[in-house]
């Protein structure tokens, strides 16, 4: 019998739609979302339109579904709604972690404290509430430092500061970043040691405290001094995924945060002294990293997440080993989009997708004015090697044109 899963929100269809389409192959999905379904309809068995920004609305809608159907699990991959989703899981006695565990991952200061208490290697971090306190913290840590918001994601407001002359402006930029529903803290900016080295992410599933890494992505950042994520590459045979030091680090970090059931996306850097945890996200990775992971390994992250949420044993068997990469396209300056054209005749062999991300009339801009919403298109490719993937992606960008003013 197929399990029934309540899914709290889809998010942006080009970034998350593939997960629902995949989950629907193995699991019945009842969707809770702001609006009645459109493209989702073939992939769900029911929907309750409600304002999912409100935790009470989520609870009432989920309880109504549970009163009429046997519900096996509840799943959310939107960080801003995950704590309320966890409260519903507790109420309905469904698998998952407590709301406090979600907050411990969402609140980057709490994350740092828990990891520090467990001896997990990470950058030194100090929470501050003013430019003067940020300057004092930077002096204690030593330049360069990184400033980041305490409760945001997607690299919003994350800024590298190389010397004291740039600190005040960087603090103002970081502090000014806000997202609806994100918690606001008086001590809302973290001043952190800069962990120099290449950046990676690992998506894992956790069942009864056992951490199973699914795939590792190598991150490409741009627009310095910001850390905008402009691309990712997943190699299904990446030897780093078997690194015993990385495996130990992942196990220790999950125990430190008391995260024992669900999906995680951990970002790390590999420095001269070894692995260093940058942040821990209690959800599937964004930026289509799970899409790349599926293409590179055959492991279906959506189906894994659904199985874990329903208390069932997930299938984490890799069925192929190739390389997949994605790149996001940004304008050179702030513009209003008239159209994004993709000439499919110019797309090279190996392209997984080439799609617009900005509707006509949308304003897009590179950092610091824009971040993930500053993108106007994306291209992804697969190939035998990372170099082959990057060459294919390079060629594919020539098929994408932006008409803007």
NORVEN-V235730 format. One record per pair of residues at least 12 apart in sequence whose ideal C-beta (glycine too) atoms are under 8 Angstrom apart, sorted by the first residue. I is the first residue (numbers start at 1). J is the second residue. Records with the same first field share a line. If there is no record, write none. Layout:
I=J + J
This chain:
2=26 + 27 + 28
3=27 + 28 + 72 + 73 + 306 + 310 + 312
4=27 + 28 + 29 + 30 + 45 + 69 + 70 + 71 + 72 + 73
5=23 + 27 + 28 + 29 + 30 + 71 + 72 + 73 + 74 + 75 + 306 + 309 + 310
6=29 + 30 + 31 + 32 + 62 + 65 + 71 + 73 + 74 + 75 + 88
7=20 + 23 + 29 + 30 + 31 + 32 + 44 + 74 + 75 + 76
8=32 + 33 + 52 + 58 + 74 + 75 + 76 + 78 + 81 + 84 + 85 + 88
9=32 + 33 + 34 + 52 + 76 + 77 + 78 + 81
10=31 + 33 + 40
11=77 + 78
13=39
14=355 + 357 + 378
15=286 + 287 + 288
16=77
17=39
18=288 + 291 + 302
19=77 + 284 + 290 + 301 + 302 + 305
20=40 + 43 + 44 + 302
21=43 + 302
22=294 + 300 + 301 + 302 + 303
23=43 + 302 + 303 + 305 + 306
24=42 + 43 + 44
25=303
26=303 + 306 + 307
27=303 + 306 + 307 + 310
28=45
29=43 + 44 + 45
30=44 + 45 + 46 + 47 + 48 + 65 + 69 + 71
31=44 + 46 + 47 + 48
32=47 + 48 + 50 + 52 + 58 + 61 + 62
33=47 + 49 + 50 + 52
34=49 + 50 + 51 + 52
35=49
36=49
46=65
48=61 + 64 + 65
52=81
53=80 + 81 + 180 + 181
55=83 + 84 + 87
58=81 + 84 + 85 + 88
59=84 + 87 + 88 + 91
62=74 + 88 + 91 + 92
63=88 + 91 + 92
66=92
71=92 + 94
72=94 + 310 + 311 + 312
73=89 + 94 + 95 + 96 + 306 + 309 + 310 + 311
74=88 + 89 + 92 + 94 + 96 + 309
75=305 + 306 + 309
76=283
77=263 + 283 + 284 + 305
78=283
79=106 + 153 + 281 + 282 + 283
80=179 + 180 + 181 + 182
81=181
82=102 + 106 + 282 + 283
83=99 + 102 + 103 + 106
84=99
86=98 + 99 + 101 + 102
87=99
94=309 + 311
95=261 + 308 + 309 + 310 + 311
96=261 + 262 + 309
97=258 + 259 + 260 + 261 + 262 + 282
101=257 + 258 + 259 + 282
102=282
104=257 + 258
105=257 + 259 + 264 + 280 + 281 + 282
106=151 + 183 + 282
107=150 + 151 + 183 + 185
108=125 + 148 + 149 + 150 + 151 + 190 + 279
109=125 + 127 + 150 + 185 + 187 + 190
111=257 + 279 + 280
112=125 + 190
114=256 + 257
115=253 + 256 + 257 + 277 + 280
117=256
118=252 + 253 + 255 + 256
119=252
120=249 + 252 + 253 + 256 + 277
121=249 + 273 + 274 + 275 + 276 + 277
122=195 + 276 + 277 + 278
123=146 + 192 + 193 + 194 + 195 + 276 + 278
124=141 + 192 + 193
125=190 + 191 + 192 + 193
126=140 + 141 + 190 + 191 + 192
127=150 + 185 + 187 + 188 + 189 + 190
128=187 + 189 + 190 + 191
129=186 + 187 + 188 + 189
131=167 + 168 + 171 + 172
134=147 + 167 + 171 + 189 + 191
135=164 + 167 + 168
137=191
138=161 + 164 + 167 + 191
139=164
141=191 + 192 + 193
142=193
143=161 + 162 + 163 + 164
144=160 + 161 + 162 + 163 + 194
145=160 + 161 + 191 + 192 + 193 + 194
146=158 + 159 + 160 + 161 + 191 + 192 + 193 + 194 + 227
147=159 + 161 + 170 + 171 + 174 + 189 + 190 + 191 + 192
148=174 + 189 + 190 + 192
149=174 + 175 + 177 + 188 + 189 + 190
150=185 + 187 + 188 + 189 + 190
151=182 + 183 + 184 + 185 + 188
152=177 + 179 + 182
153=281 + 286
154=229 + 286 + 371 + 372
155=221 + 226 + 227 + 228 + 229 + 371
156=177 + 179 + 371 + 372
157=173 + 174 + 175 + 176 + 177
158=174 + 226 + 227
159=173 + 174 + 225 + 226 + 227
160=194 + 224 + 225 + 226 + 227
161=225
162=225
166=225
170=225
171=189
173=368
174=189
175=188 + 189
195=269 + 271 + 276 + 278
196=269 + 271 + 272
197=269 + 270 + 271 + 272 + 276
198=218 + 219 + 269 + 270
199=218 + 219 + 221 + 267 + 268 + 269 + 278
200=216 + 217 + 218 + 219 + 240 + 267 + 268 + 269 + 270
201=216 + 217 + 219 + 232 + 265 + 266 + 267 + 268 + 285 + 289
202=214 + 215 + 216 + 217 + 241 + 246 + 250 + 265 + 266 + 268
203=215 + 217 + 263 + 264 + 265 + 284 + 285 + 289 + 290 + 293 + 301
204=250 + 254 + 263 + 264 + 266
205=262 + 263 + 304 + 305 + 308 + 314 + 316
206=254 + 259 + 260 + 261 + 262 + 263 + 264 + 308
207=261 + 308 + 313 + 314
208=260 + 261
209=254 + 255 + 260 + 261
211=250 + 251 + 254 + 264
212=316
213=241 + 246 + 247 + 250
214=293 + 297 + 299 + 301 + 304 + 316
215=234 + 236 + 238 + 241 + 292 + 293 + 296 + 297 + 299
216=234 + 235 + 238 + 240 + 241
217=232 + 233 + 234 + 285 + 289 + 292 + 293
218=232 + 233 + 234 + 235 + 238 + 386
219=231 + 232 + 267
220=232 + 233 + 327
223=330 + 366 + 367 + 368
226=367 + 368
228=330 + 366 + 367 + 371
229=287 + 328 + 372
230=327 + 328 + 330
231=325 + 326 + 327 + 328 + 393
232=287 + 288 + 289 + 292 + 325 + 326
233=292 + 323 + 324 + 325 + 386 + 389 + 390
234=289 + 292 + 293 + 295 + 296 + 297 + 323 + 324 + 325
235=296 + 323 + 386
236=296 + 297 + 298 + 318 + 320 + 321 + 322 + 323
237=321
240=270
245=274 + 275
246=268 + 275
249=268 + 275 + 277
250=266
253=266 + 277 + 280
257=280
259=280 + 282
261=308
262=282 + 283 + 305 + 308 + 309
263=282 + 283 + 284 + 301 + 304 + 305 + 308
264=280 + 281 + 282 + 283
265=280 + 281 + 283 + 284 + 285 + 286 + 289
266=279 + 280 + 281
267=279 + 280 + 281
284=301 + 302 + 305
287=326 + 328 + 372
288=326 + 378 + 380
290=302
291=324 + 326 + 352 + 380
292=324 + 325 + 326 + 380
293=324
295=322 + 324 + 352 + 380 + 382
296=320 + 321 + 322 + 323 + 324 + 382
297=318 + 319 + 320 + 321
298=317 + 318 + 319 + 320
299=315 + 316 + 317 + 318 + 319
300=315
303=315
304=316
322=382 + 383 + 384
323=382 + 383 + 384 + 385 + 386 + 388 + 389
324=352 + 380 + 381 + 382 + 389
325=380 + 381 + 382 + 383 + 386 + 389 + 390 + 392 + 393
326=378 + 379 + 380 + 393
327=378 + 379 + 380 + 393 + 397
328=357 + 375 + 377 + 378
329=375 + 376 + 377 + 378 + 379 + 397 + 400 + 402
330=364 + 366 + 370 + 374 + 375 + 376
331=364 + 365 + 366 + 374 + 376 + 402 + 404
332=366
333=365 + 366
334=363 + 364 + 365 + 366 + 369 + 370
335=363 + 364 + 365 + 402 + 404 + 405
336=361 + 362 + 363 + 404 + 405
337=358 + 359 + 360 + 361 + 362 + 363 + 364 + 376 + 402 + 403 + 404
338=360 + 403 + 404 + 405
339=360 + 402 + 403
340=356 + 357 + 358 + 376 + 377 + 400 + 401 + 402 + 403
341=400 + 401 + 403
342=354 + 355 + 356 + 377 + 399 + 400 + 401
343=399 + 401
344=399
345=399
346=396 + 398 + 399
347=396 + 399
348=381 + 392 + 395 + 396
349=392
350=381 + 382 + 383 + 388 + 389 + 392
351=379 + 380 + 381 + 392 + 396
352=380 + 381 + 382
353=378 + 379 + 380
354=377 + 378 + 379 + 380 + 396 + 399 + 400
355=377 + 378
356=376 + 377
357=375 + 376 + 377 + 378
358=375 + 376 + 377
364=376 + 404
376=402 + 404
377=400 + 402
379=393 + 396 + 397 + 399 + 400
380=393
381=393 + 396
